[in-house]
């Protein structure tokens, strides 16, 4: 989407526009297909903030433990 915003597909079936905070923009690059942890806004359900991007080994571990459903 540009300008520090991405569209994410959530586990609850909704699509949300997520904002990448400034402290993550230059340090962590988020690409299409990455698994991220978001926090939906309390006052507007269709928007959220990205708080973490999982690496491939972390995603594999989460799948093995049953925390992710693909």
N, C-alpha and C positions, 0 to 999 in steps of 0.2 A: 504494500500500500504506500510505502514511502514515509518520510518524515518521522521515523521512529514508531510507526504503527504497523500492525500485522493483523491478518484475519486468522482466527484459530477455530478449529472444530473441537468442541468440548465433549466430555464423556456423557453429559446429560442430553446430547443430541442437538444442542444449540450452536450456532455460529456467532462468535463475538469478535468485536474489534478490540484488539489488545494494544496497550501502549507499552513501549520498551522504555524503562526509566533511564535517565541520563547516565547514571553510574554503570549501566550495562552496555550502553550503545557502542562504545569504542573497545571494551574489553572482551565482550562475548558476542560473536556473530551468530545470528539465528538464520538458518536456511530452511527452505521448504522441506517438510518431512521430519523436522526435529520435534522431539517431545519436550514440551515446556510445562511448567507449573504456573498457573495464573490464579489471581484473586479477583472474582467479579466485584464490580462496584455495588455498594449497598443501595444506592439511589437510582441506578440505571442498569438494569440487568443485561443489556446487550453490549456493555463495555467492561473491560477488565484491565488489570495490570499484570505484566509478566514479572515473576519474581525468581525464576530459575529455569535454566536449560539443562536437560540431562544429556550426558555423553552416551555413546553406544554401549560401553560396558555397564553403565548404570541402567539403561533401558533393558538390556538382557537380564540383569539381576531382578529388576522389577517384574518382568514377564515370568521368570522362573518362580518367583514367590507368589504370583497370582495377583499382583496389585494393578496390573495393566490388562485391559481386554481389547485385543485388536481383531 
